[in-house]
Amino acid sequence: MEDDLAARIAAHPQYLKLKHRRDRFGWTLALLMLIVYYGFVLLVAFDKDFLARRIGDGVMTLGMPIGFGVIVFTIAITAYYVRRANAEFDVLSETVIKAMQPGASKGAQKGVKK
């Protein structure tokens, strides 16, 4: 019975929509994070002089705010993912869960609106 339920969920149009949107969004954010992180690592590896430039008369260099920016960017895209997941992905998940309930009509289980 579990295999049948899993197969029905996997074939449900709302689940396929959820999976496609969530996967695409997740990979987009992962790619952005990789670009930002490895961009910083490449700066450290190949342009130390740029990162070592002092800001003003103090001891702070450009590397500090850029490194801090990487951390802030990570927190920002995580918050963005959570916000979108709560607003969009949870709604689609609930739709699939309700359609798979034992009392749901066959039309709802197939993703057809009454």
N, CA, C and O atoms as a GROMACS GRO file, in nm:
protein
  456
    1MET      N    1   0.083  -0.120   0.000
    1MET     CA    2   0.000   0.000   0.000
    1MET      C    3   0.086   0.125   0.000
    1MET      O    4   0.052   0.225  -0.064
    2GLU      N    5   0.199   0.121   0.071
    2GLU     CA    6   0.290   0.236   0.076
    2GLU      C    7   0.344   0.267  -0.063
    2GLU      O    8   0.357   0.383  -0.100
    3ASP      N    9   0.377   0.162  -0.140
    3ASP     CA   10   0.429   0.183  -0.275
    3ASP      C   11   0.323   0.246  -0.364
    3ASP      O   12   0.354   0.332  -0.448
    4ASP      N   13   0.199   0.204  -0.347
    4ASP     CA   14   0.088   0.261  -0.424
    4ASP      C   15   0.070   0.409  -0.391
    4ASP      O   16   0.051   0.492  -0.480
    5LEU      N   17   0.076   0.442  -0.263
    5LEU     CA   18   0.063   0.581  -0.221
    5LEU      C   19   0.178   0.665  -0.277
    5LEU      O   20   0.156   0.775  -0.327
    6ALA      N   21   0.299   0.613  -0.267
    6ALA     CA   22   0.415   0.686  -0.320
    6ALA      C   23   0.402   0.707  -0.470
    6ALA      O   24   0.437   0.814  -0.521
    7ALA      N   25   0.354   0.607  -0.541
    7ALA     CA   26   0.336   0.620  -0.686
    7ALA      C   27   0.228   0.722  -0.720
    7ALA      O   28   0.243   0.800  -0.814
    8ARG      N   29   0.119   0.723  -0.642
    8ARG     CA   30   0.012   0.821  -0.666
    8ARG      C   31   0.061   0.963  -0.638
    8ARG      O   32   0.030   1.056  -0.713
    9ILE      N   33   0.139   0.978  -0.531
    9ILE     CA   34   0.192   1.111  -0.500
    9ILE      C   35   0.288   1.156  -0.609
    9ILE      O   36   0.282   1.270  -0.655
   10ALA      N   37   0.377   1.066  -0.651
   10ALA     CA   38   0.476   1.100  -0.754
   10ALA      C   39   0.411   1.137  -0.887
   10ALA      O   40   0.469   1.212  -0.965
   11ALA      N   41   0.293   1.085  -0.913
   11ALA     CA   42   0.224   1.113  -1.039
   11ALA      C   43   0.128   1.232  -1.030
   11ALA      O   44   0.076   1.276  -1.132
   12HIS      N   45   0.106   1.282  -0.911
   12HIS     CA   46   0.011   1.392  -0.893
   12HIS      C   47   0.064   1.520  -0.958
   12HIS      O   48   0.180   1.556  -0.937
   13PRO      N   49  -0.017   1.590  -1.038
   13PRO     CA   50   0.029   1.710  -1.108
   13PRO      C   51   0.079   1.821  -1.014
   13PRO      O   52   0.175   1.890  -1.046
   14GLN      N   53   0.014   1.837  -0.900
   14GLN     CA   54   0.058   1.940  -0.805
   14GLN      C   55   0.194   1.904  -0.744
   14GLN      O   56   0.275   1.992  -0.717
   15TYR      N   57   0.218   1.774  -0.722
   15TYR     CA   58   0.348   1.731  -0.670
   15TYR      C   59   0.457   1.755  -0.775
   15TYR      O   60   0.566   1.801  -0.742
   16LEU      N   61   0.426   1.724  -0.899
   16LEU     CA   62   0.524   1.748  -1.006
   16LEU      C   63   0.555   1.897  -1.019
   16LEU      O   64   0.670   1.935  -1.042
   17LYS      N   65   0.453   1.979  -1.006
   17LYS     CA   66   0.473   2.124  -1.010
   17LYS      C   67   0.560   2.170  -0.892
   17LYS      O   68   0.652   2.249  -0.909
   18LEU      N   69   0.528   2.119  -0.773
   18LEU     CA   70   0.606   2.151  -0.654
   18LEU      C   71   0.752   2.109  -0.670
   18LEU      O   72   0.843   2.186  -0.643
   19LYS      N   73   0.772   1.987  -0.716
   19LYS     CA   74   0.908   1.934  -0.731
   19LYS      C   75   0.987   2.017  -0.832
   19LYS      O   76   1.104   2.050  -0.808
   20HIS      N   77   0.925   2.051  -0.944
   20HIS     CA   78   0.993   2.129  -1.046
   20HIS      C   79   1.032   2.268  -0.994
   20HIS      O   80   1.146   2.311  -1.010
   21ARG      N   81   0.938   2.337  -0.931
   21ARG     CA   82   0.964   2.472  -0.880
   21ARG      C   83   1.069   2.471  -0.769
   21ARG      O   84   1.160   2.554  -0.768
   22ARG      N   85   1.054   2.376  -0.676
   22ARG     CA   86   1.147   2.370  -0.564
   22ARG      C   87   1.288   2.335  -0.611
   22ARG      O   88   1.386   2.394  -0.565
   23ASP      N   89   1.299   2.239  -0.701
   23ASP     CA   90   1.430   2.200  -0.753
   23ASP      C   91   1.497   2.314  -0.828
   23ASP      O   92   1.615   2.343  -0.808
   24ARG      N   93   1.421   2.379  -0.915
   24ARG     CA   94   1.478   2.490  -0.993
   24ARG      C   95   1.522   2.604  -0.903
   24ARG      O   96   1.630   2.660  -0.921
   25PHE      N   97   1.439   2.638  -0.806
   25PHE     CA   98   1.471   2.746  -0.713
   25PHE      C   99   1.593   2.710  -0.628
   25PHE      O  100   1.681   2.793  -0.607
   26GLY      N  101   1.596   2.587  -0.579
   26GLY     CA  102   1.709   2.542  -0.497
   26GLY      C  103   1.840   2.544  -0.573
   26GLY      O  104   1.942   2.588  -0.521
   27TRP      N  105   1.838   2.496  -0.697
   27TRP     CA  106   1.960   2.495  -0.778
   27TRP      C  107   2.004   2.637  -0.814
   27TRP      O  108   2.123   2.665  -0.820
   28THR      N  109   1.909   2.726  -0.837
   28THR     CA  110   1.943   2.866  -0.866
   28THR      C  111   2.014   2.930  -0.747
   28THR      O  112   2.117   2.996  -0.763
   29LEU      N  113   1.958   2.911  -0.627
   29LEU     CA  114   2.021   2.968  -0.508
   29LEU      C  115   2.157   2.902  -0.482
   29LEU      O  116   2.251   2.970  -0.440
   30ALA      N  117   2.166   2.772  -0.504
   30ALA     CA  118   2.295   2.704  -0.485
   30ALA      C  119   2.400   2.759  -0.581
   30ALA      O  120   2.515   2.780  -0.541
   31LEU      N  121   2.362   2.782  -0.704
   31LEU     CA  122   2.455   2.837  -0.802
   31LEU      C  123   2.500   2.978  -0.762
   31LEU      O  124   2.618   3.011  -0.772
   32LEU      N  125   2.404   3.060  -0.718
   32LEU     CA  126   2.440   3.194  -0.672
   32LEU      C  127   2.537   3.188  -0.554
   32LEU      O  128   2.633   3.265  -0.548
   33MET      N  129   2.511   3.097  -0.461
   33MET     CA  130   2.598   3.084  -0.345
   33MET      C  131   2.737   3.039  -0.385
   33MET      O  132   2.837   3.088  -0.332
   34LEU      N  133   2.745   2.946  -0.479
   34LEU     CA  134   2.875   2.899  -0.526
   34LEU      C  135   2.953   3.011  -0.595
   34LEU      O  136   3.074   3.024  -0.576
   35ILE      N  137   2.884   3.091  -0.674
   35ILE     CA  138   2.950   3.203  -0.741
   35ILE      C  139   3.006   3.302  -0.638
   35ILE      O  140   3.120   3.345  -0.650
   36VAL      N  141   2.926   3.337  -0.539
   36VAL     CA  142   2.970   3.433  -0.438
   36VAL      C  143   3.084   3.374  -0.354
   36VAL      O  144   3.186   3.440  -0.334
   37TYR      N  145   3.068   3.252  -0.307
   37TYR     CA  146   3.170   3.192  -0.220
   37TYR      C  147   3.301   3.169  -0.296
   37TYR      O  148   3.408   3.210  -0.250
   38TYR      N  149   3.292   3.105  -0.411
   38TYR     CA  150   3.415   3.076  -0.484
   38TYR      C  151   3.474   3.203  -0.547
   38TYR      O  152   3.594   3.210  -0.571
   39GLY      N  153   3.391   3.302  -0.573
   39GLY     CA  154   3.444   3.431  -0.616
   39GLY      C  155   3.532   3.491  -0.508
   39GLY      O  156   3.639   3.545  -0.536
   40PHE      N  157   3.487   3.481  -0.384
   40PHE     CA  158   3.566   3.531  -0.271
   40PHE      C  159   3.694   3.448  -0.255
   40PHE      O  160   3.802   3.504  -0.234
   41VAL      N  161   3.683   3.317  -0.265
   41VAL     CA  162   3.801   3.230  -0.253
   41VAL      C  163   3.901   3.260  -0.365
   41VAL      O  164   4.021   3.262  -0.341
   42LEU      N  165   3.851   3.282  -0.485
   42LEU     CA  166   3.941   3.316  -0.596
   42LEU      C  167   4.010   3.451  -0.574
   42LEU      O  168   4.126   3.468  -0.610
   43LEU      N  169   3.938   3.545  -0.516
   43LEU     CA  170   4.001   3.673  -0.481
   43LEU      C  171   4.113   3.652  -0.379
   43LEU      O  172   4.221   3.709  -0.392
   44VAL      N  173   4.087   3.570  -0.280
   44VAL     CA  174   4.188   3.540  -0.179
   44VAL      C  175   4.309   3.474  -0.244
   44VAL      O  176   4.424   3.505  -0.210
   45ALA      N  177   4.284   3.384  -0.338
   45ALA     CA  178   4.393   3.309  -0.401
   45ALA      C  179   4.472   3.392  -0.501
   45ALA      O  180   4.595   3.380  -0.508
   46PHE      N  181   4.405   3.475  -0.578
   46PHE     CA  182   4.471   3.539  -0.691
   46PHE      C  183   4.485   3.691  -0.684
   46PHE      O  184   4.558   3.750  -0.764
   47ASP      N  185   4.417   3.756  -0.591
   47ASP     CA  186   4.427   3.902  -0.583
   47ASP      C  187   4.433   3.947  -0.437
   47ASP      O  188   4.349   4.024  -0.391
   48LYS      N  189   4.532   3.897  -0.368
   48LYS     CA  190   4.548   3.932  -0.227
   48LYS      C  191   4.570   4.082  -0.208
   48LYS      O  192   4.526   4.140  -0.108
   49ASP      N  193   4.637   4.144  -0.304
   49ASP     CA  194   4.663   4.288  -0.292
   49ASP      C  195   4.534   4.369  -0.290
   49ASP      O  196   4.523   4.468  -0.218
   50PHE      N  197   4.436   4.327  -0.369
   50PHE     CA  198   4.306   4.395  -0.370
   50PHE      C  199   4.239   4.384  -0.233
   50PHE      O  200   4.190   4.482  -0.179
   51LEU      N  201   4.238   4.264  -0.178
   51LEU     CA  202   4.174   4.242  -0.048
   51LEU      C  203   4.251   4.307   0.066
   51LEU      O  204   4.193   4.337   0.171
   52ALA      N  205   4.382   4.328   0.047
   52ALA     CA  206   4.465   4.385   0.152
   52ALA      C  207   4.463   4.538   0.154
   52ALA      O  208   4.525   4.599   0.241
   53ARG      N  209   4.394   4.600   0.060
   53ARG     CA  210   4.387   4.747   0.058
   53ARG      C  211   4.317   4.797   0.183
   53ARG      O  212   4.212   4.746   0.223
   54ARG      N  213   4.376   4.896   0.242
   54ARG     CA  214   4.319   4.952   0.365
   54ARG      C  215   4.203   5.047   0.331
   54ARG      O  216   4.203   5.115   0.229
   55ILE      N  217   4.107   5.047   0.420
   55ILE     CA  218   3.994   5.139   0.408
   55ILE      C  219   4.022   5.255   0.502
   55ILE      O  220   4.023   5.238   0.624
   56GLY      N  221   4.044   5.369   0.447
   56GLY     CA  222   4.074   5.487   0.529
   56GLY      C  223   4.209   5.476   0.597
   56GLY      O  224   4.303   5.416   0.544
   57ASP      N  225   4.218   5.537   0.717
   57ASP     CA  226   4.344   5.538   0.792
   57ASP      C  227   4.353   5.426   0.894
   57ASP      O  228   4.457   5.410   0.958
   58GLY      N  229   4.249   5.349   0.910
   58GLY     CA  230   4.246   5.243   1.011
   58GLY      C  231   4.315   5.116   0.966
   58GLY      O  232   4.391   5.115   0.869
   59VAL      N  233   4.287   5.010   1.038
   59VAL     CA  234   4.348   4.880   1.007
   59VAL      C  235   4.257   4.790   0.923
   59VAL      O  236   4.299   4.683   0.880
   60MET      N  237   4.134   4.832   0.899
   60MET     CA  238   4.041   4.750   0.822
   60MET      C  239   4.081   4.748   0.675
   60MET      O  240   4.116   4.850   0.616
   61THR      N  241   4.074   4.627   0.617
   61THR     CA  242   4.103   4.610   0.475
   61THR      C  243   3.975   4.577   0.400
   61THR      O  244   3.872   4.548   0.461
   62LEU      N  245   3.982   4.581   0.268
   62LEU     CA  246   3.864   4.547   0.187
   62LEU      C  247   3.818   4.403   0.208
   62LEU      O  248   3.700   4.373   0.192
   63GLY      N  249   3.910   4.316   0.243
   63GLY     CA  250   3.874   4.175   0.263
   63GLY      C  251   3.772   4.154   0.373
   63GLY      O  252   3.690   4.063   0.364
   64MET      N  253   3.777   4.236   0.476
   64MET     CA  254   3.683   4.220   0.588
   64MET      C  255   3.537   4.245   0.548
   64MET      O  256   3.453   4.158   0.570
   65PRO      N  257   3.505   4.360   0.488
   65PRO     CA  258   3.363   4.379   0.450
   65PRO      C  259   3.319   4.285   0.338
   65PRO      O  260   3.202   4.247   0.331
   66ILE      N  261   3.412   4.248   0.249
   66ILE     CA  262   3.373   4.155   0.143
   66ILE      C  263   3.343   4.017   0.204
   66ILE      O  264   3.244   3.953   0.167
   67GLY      N  265   3.427   3.971   0.296
   67GLY     CA  266   3.403   3.844   0.364
   67GLY      C  267   3.274   3.848   0.445
   67GLY      O  268   3.198   3.751   0.447
   68PHE      N  269   3.250   3.961   0.512
   68PHE     CA  270   3.125   3.979   0.586
   68PHE      C  271   3.006   3.977   0.490
   68PHE      O  272   2.900   3.924   0.523
   69GLY      N  273   3.025   4.035   0.372
   69GLY     CA  274   2.919   4.034   0.271
   69GLY      C  275   2.882   3.893   0.226
   69GLY      O  276   2.765   3.865   0.200
   70VAL      N  277   2.982   3.806   0.218
   70VAL     CA  278   2.954   3.666   0.183
   70VAL      C  279   2.865   3.602   0.289
   70VAL      O  280   2.770   3.531   0.257
   71ILE      N  281   2.895   3.629   0.415
   71ILE     CA  282   2.814   3.574   0.525
   71ILE      C  283   2.673   3.632   0.521
   71ILE      O  284   2.576   3.558   0.536
   72VAL      N  285   2.662   3.762   0.502
   72VAL     CA  286   2.529   3.827   0.495
   72VAL      C  287   2.450   3.774   0.376
   72VAL      O  288   2.330   3.752   0.386
   73PHE      N  289   2.517   3.754   0.262
   73PHE     CA  290   2.450   3.699   0.144
   73PHE      C  291   2.394   3.560   0.173
   73PHE      O  292   2.283   3.527   0.132
   74THR      N  293   2.472   3.478   0.244
   74THR     CA  294   2.426   3.344   0.280
   74THR      C  295   2.300   3.350   0.366
   74THR      O  296   2.205   3.276   0.342
   75ILE      N  297   2.300   3.437   0.464
   75ILE     CA  298   2.184   3.452   0.551
   75ILE      C  299   2.064   3.504   0.471
   75ILE      O  300   1.952   3.459   0.491
   76ALA      N  301   2.089   3.598   0.381
   76ALA     CA  302   1.980   3.657   0.301
   76ALA      C  303   1.915   3.555   0.209
   76ALA      O  304   1.793   3.550   0.200
   77ILE      N  305   1.995   3.473   0.139
   77ILE     CA  306   1.932   3.376   0.049
   77ILE      C  307   1.864   3.264   0.127
   77ILE      O  308   1.768   3.204   0.078
   78THR      N  309   1.915   3.234   0.246
   78THR     CA  310   1.847   3.135   0.331
   78THR      C  311   1.711   3.189   0.374
   78THR      O  312   1.611   3.118   0.368
   79ALA      N  313   1.708   3.314   0.417
   79ALA     CA  314   1.580   3.376   0.457
   79ALA      C  315   1.484   3.383   0.338
   79ALA      O  316   1.364   3.360   0.354
   80TYR      N  317   1.536   3.413   0.220
   80TYR     CA  318   1.453   3.418   0.100
   80TYR      C  319   1.395   3.280   0.068
   80TYR      O  320   1.278   3.269   0.032
   81TYR      N  321   1.478   3.176   0.080
   81TYR     CA  322   1.429   3.040   0.056
   81TYR      C  323   1.318   3.004   0.155
   81TYR      O  324   1.214   2.951   0.115
   82VAL      N  325   1.340   3.032   0.282
   82VAL     CA  326   1.241   2.999   0.385
   82VAL      C  327   1.111   3.075   0.359
   82VAL      O  328   1.002   3.018   0.372
   83ARG      N  329   1.122   3.201   0.324
   83ARG     CA  330   1.002   3.281   0.298
   83ARG      C  331   0.923   3.224   0.180
   83ARG      O  332   0.801   3.210   0.187
   84ARG      N  333   0.994   3.191   0.073
   84ARG     CA  334   0.924   3.136  -0.044
   84ARG      C  335   0.870   2.997  -0.015
   84ARG      O  336   0.761   2.962  -0.061
   85ALA      N  337   0.945   2.917   0.060
   85ALA     CA  338   0.898   2.783   0.096
   85ALA      C  339   0.770   2.792   0.177
   85ALA      O  340   0.676   2.716   0.153
   86ASN      N  341   0.765   2.884   0.272
   86ASN     CA  342   0.645   2.899   0.354
   86ASN      C  343   0.527   2.951   0.275
   86ASN      O  344   0.413   2.913   0.301
   87ALA      N  345   0.552   3.036   0.178
   87ALA     CA  346   0.444   3.098   0.103
   87ALA      C  347   0.396   3.012  -0.013
   87ALA      O  348   0.276   3.006  -0.040
   88GLU      N  349   0.487   2.946  -0.083
   88GLU     CA  350   0.450   2.876  -0.206
   88GLU      C  351   0.460   2.725  -0.193
   88GLU      O  352   0.364   2.653  -0.223
   89PHE      N  353   0.573   2.676  -0.148
   89PHE     CA  354   0.596   2.532  -0.147
   89PHE      C  355   0.508   2.460  -0.044
   89PHE      O  356   0.461   2.349  -0.069
   90ASP      N  357   0.484   2.523   0.070
   90ASP     CA  358   0.397   2.462   0.170
   90ASP      C  359   0.253   2.452   0.121
   90ASP      O  360   0.184   2.355   0.151
   91VAL      N  361   0.209   2.552   0.046
   91VAL     CA  362   0.072   2.550  -0.009
   91VAL      C  363   0.058   2.434  -0.108
   91VAL      O  364  -0.041   2.361  -0.104
   92LEU      N  365   0.156   2.417  -0.195
   92LEU     CA  366   0.151   2.306  -0.290
   92LEU      C  367   0.158   2.172  -0.218
   92LEU      O  368   0.090   2.077  -0.257
   93SER      N  369   0.239   2.163  -0.114
   93SER     CA  370   0.249   2.039  -0.036
   93SER      C  371   0.115   2.005   0.029
   93SER      O  372   0.071   1.890   0.027
   94GLU      N  373   0.051   2.106   0.086
   94GLU     CA  374  -0.079   2.084   0.149
   94GLU      C  375  -0.183   2.038   0.047
   94GLU      O  376  -0.268   1.954   0.079
   95THR      N  377  -0.178   2.092  -0.073
   95THR     CA  378  -0.270   2.051  -0.179
   95THR      C  379  -0.253   1.903  -0.210
   95THR      O  380  -0.351   1.830  -0.224
   96VAL      N  381  -0.130   1.860  -0.220
   96VAL     CA  382  -0.102   1.719  -0.249
   96VAL      C  383  -0.147   1.632  -0.132
   96VAL      O  384  -0.208   1.527  -0.153
   97ILE      N  385  -0.118   1.674  -0.009
   97ILE     CA  386  -0.156   1.596   0.109
   97ILE      C  387  -0.308   1.581   0.116
   97ILE      O  388  -0.358   1.472   0.142
   98LYS      N  389  -0.380   1.690   0.095
   98LYS     CA  390  -0.527   1.684   0.100
   98LYS      C  391  -0.583   1.595  -0.010
   98LYS      O  392  -0.680   1.523   0.012
   99ALA      N  393  -0.522   1.598  -0.127
   99ALA     CA  394  -0.569   1.515  -0.237
   99ALA      C  395  -0.545   1.366  -0.211
   99ALA      O  396  -0.616   1.282  -0.265
  100MET      N  397  -0.446   1.335  -0.130
  100MET     CA  398  -0.412   1.195  -0.104
  100MET      C  399  -0.484   1.138   0.018
  100MET      O  400  -0.468   1.021   0.050
  101GLN      N  401  -0.563   1.220   0.086
  101GLN     CA  402  -0.638   1.173   0.202
  101GLN      C  403  -0.739   1.067   0.158
  101GLN      O  404  -0.791   1.074   0.046
  102PRO      N  405  -0.767   0.969   0.243
  102PRO     CA  406  -0.860   0.862   0.206
  102PRO      C  407  -0.998   0.911   0.162
  102PRO      O  408  -1.062   0.847   0.078
  103GLY      N  409  -1.045   1.023   0.216
  103GLY     CA  410  -1.177   1.073   0.182
  103GLY      C  411  -1.180   1.160   0.057
  103GLY      O  412  -1.287   1.203   0.015
  104ALA      N  413  -1.065   1.186  -0.002
  104ALA     CA  414  -1.061   1.273  -0.120
  104ALA      C  415  -1.120   1.202  -0.240
  104ALA      O  416  -1.108   1.080  -0.255
  105SER      N  417  -1.184   1.279  -0.326
  105SER     CA  418  -1.243   1.220  -0.446
  105SER      C  419  -1.134   1.180  -0.544
  105SER      O  420  -1.021   1.229  -0.536
  106LYS      N  421  -1.168   1.091  -0.636
  106LYS     CA  422  -1.072   1.047  -0.737
  106LYS      C  423  -1.026   1.163  -0.825
  106LYS      O  424  -0.911   1.167  -0.867
  107GLY      N  425  -1.114   1.258  -0.854
  107GLY     CA  426  -1.079   1.373  -0.933
  107GLY      C  427  -0.974   1.459  -0.863
  107GLY      O  428  -0.882   1.510  -0.927
  108ALA      N  429  -0.989   1.475  -0.730
  108ALA     CA  430  -0.892   1.554  -0.654
  108ALA      C  431  -0.759   1.481  -0.647
  108ALA      O  432  -0.653   1.544  -0.647
  109GLN      N  433  -0.763   1.347  -0.642
  109GLN     CA  434  -0.641   1.270  -0.635
  109GLN      C  435  -0.563   1.278  -0.766
  109GLN      O  436  -0.441   1.263  -0.767
  110LYS      N  437  -0.634   1.302  -0.877
  110LYS     CA  438  -0.568   1.313  -1.006
  110LYS      C  439  -0.534   1.459  -1.039
  110LYS      O  440  -0.477   1.488  -1.145
  111GLY      N  441  -0.569   1.549  -0.949
  111GLY     CA  442  -0.538   1.690  -0.972
  111GLY      C  443  -0.644   1.763  -1.052
  111GLY      O  444  -0.621   1.875  -1.098
  112VAL      N  445  -0.761   1.700  -1.070
  112VAL     CA  446  -0.870   1.762  -1.145
  112VAL      C  447  -0.958   1.837  -1.048
  112VAL      O  448  -0.999   1.783  -0.945
  113LYS      N  449  -0.988   1.963  -1.080
  113LYS     CA  450  -1.074   2.044  -0.994
  113LYS      C  451  -1.220   2.008  -1.021
  113LYS      O  452  -1.258   1.978  -1.134
  114LYS      N  453  -1.298   2.012  -0.916
  114LYS     CA  454  -1.442   1.987  -0.931
  114LYS      C  455  -1.512   2.109  -0.981
  114LYS      O  456  -1.634   2.108  -0.999
   0.00000   0.00000   0.00000
